[in-house]
């Protein structure tokens, strides 16, 4: 520890506390760099902070200034780019900077202990060890002998090999190390790297080649690209060849964002096998804390060349960033729904701009915002209209009018016949229903009571086999009531269809079929989904019943029929994005059918077969539908033609939340900016988890006045006494409200 | 005001399969055909009717083996089939095979 020059002895530190300011501390004896983590006293607790600035003055009287307790000098400090990116996000999304910064770090880096990921070693015999004969180890020491022979045979052993030899290998190894027979070397488990593969690259079609060439031509500047490719058009192949070319030509790193954790392992293994020469790490919340920290640090040090991750990975420090890819950029899961409510795609764009690198937004059904930017020329626009596998055709899509057909437990005869045909031909069918459980409603016929959630404005979903009623919003769970609590009638009716009921109906209709249900309930066990998908690929399944979990990214070559059940509710949703989302979802689901050489068929059960959305879907015309929706948005002044922010408040007492937002609305109007301030209203879900909810919508024609308003309004809300009693948050560019 | 008892003798003409409520209570519906002679306004007359019957709980377990053609003596109360329907259903508490 070196002596500090006195003028740099005050540290401005970001802490994970809900106050939008930095905190001043004395460096004391610690030699601390900007970007380093430190532990400081805060109130009665110890907290982790990040040093943002070193300076020589403070407003705090010197007697009150506290000193840093410890500093983690062994770690890489955070870089300035990460600071400024998070500063920008904190400002834009109206979130305290310290919280924004710390919540972007892996959990281990938010703890007051030194962040160490468990180290892994490989072991080898030393020169001394090589001279030792096996007889020198007593014959009774079976484990020691076994390990020693393995080491002399294999030259080097890693921990998994040793674990296979004996569960107690560590004790024996310790002894060998003490005797200097064995030395060990640390390895980084996350990095698996192989030599370049010699396998020939899959040939690209003309459109793919054009897309690739266009992007490579402008690989050294900030340039957003929309890669609009129909399902199965080989977007991933374009990504991989683009990454390969960029990483081969430059020493750099690539960030690949994917929407779902479920899709990361799949994509990861595809990338690993195709691009083995570049070290790759993944970052998502399913990783263990230790692994996540290690992968994060590998990205931070520049050792990992490819980082694949979900939305949280958008903040990963990447010192040599050369390219960002956002796959399925329209996906709703890029939007964080609590804490700092950021949109990972938008942040990726900002990041690409700051790093002056290209960014590729890929989708079959781009978000209307992105589509708007591409059609107005702000983004480069690349289109893939052909399926990559030359023989594969787009599926044939038809609507079945359910009001005109005799339904059998929610299934129309046409759909049942179509499934039977597939069963005979040995092909697979997928029934898509976006509702898990047995039935969404438990109804009393005698008095029309419906089982409600006592904490939310929602109904309890029947999970029949488990005998439970569950709220899918707050997690409340109870036994199925034996009789109607309102009139006493025991003959209660599960009404409507969920995945479990559909599975049961199908089993009764086609007892010979092998049916697999894939929803959040059936995949709760670790690796369950992977096993299920493997079973589908191995043709051990005839009919798949699934929720949106199955809609994305999965590629089942033998699947030729997709049935869509009961999507009409989305057509009436008050959410202005509902139609866009439904269209994207149905395009995705339809894309599951007939991806290899077999023709696919999609049957949609609906009461409104003539709805615009289905007309566009039938001809798979995203462009026409997107343009029509954009016209609607322009007329009604919704995004992308307007910019929105919502202040959401919730409290156990409705009046408090209401009053708080009324004050906010009054204050917002008093600022007299070019922003439309609506009145506080109740959202569709009025009550959630026992909290009464109210929201205030702000709308403007450009970002700037909206940002100015929020910048002036939010600090005063943080001071509000009422605000301290309730829970509230600002959601800029909200996805749903 | 709580008087609601109906006793009836009849022949089982139609019987549904035993089902269970979501909470697992057995439930059996069947139709009883009733034929008798009654006195009305001091005059004899014939009465014929089909009565929907519902047995819930233990009595449903007991009734599940009966078959069409069986003659039953039942007793219970009547209730509307549902809020939307005016059809009455006899919910039975007592069942005797005769």
Interface residues (C-beta under 8 A of the other chain):
Chain A: X442 X445 X446 X447 X448 X462 X464 X467 X479 X480 X481 X482 X483 X490 X491 X492 X494
Chain B: X21 X22 X23 X24 X25 X27 X54 X56 X57 X79 X80 X81 X82 X83
